[in-house]
């Protein structure tokens, strides 16, 4: 089977970019939460993301870090935090459908 090296490189670059963006968002979430409400809450948000995969607090923290700590415009901060919010918005209908399916059965 012949592979297209261009698509492999594109996939590698895209995957690397998304991993780096995720790491920067985790760091920004930590900084944003610790800046506004303290290190204990930042640690709790990080633990919730690692243990329960509940990333909403870190996503909101990354928005506030970009806006208040890094002094970005609110729209730029929203675009920085939006990839996580968009994925969460897509997961909510699926979670509700699974819940309703469980109730009906």
Secondary structure, DSSP 4 states (H G I P E B T S, - for coil): ----HHHHHHHHHHHHHHHHHHHHHHHHHHHHHHHHT-HHHHHHHHHHHHHS---HHHHHHHHHIIIIIS---HHHHHHHHHHHHHHHHHHHHHHHHHHHHHHH-
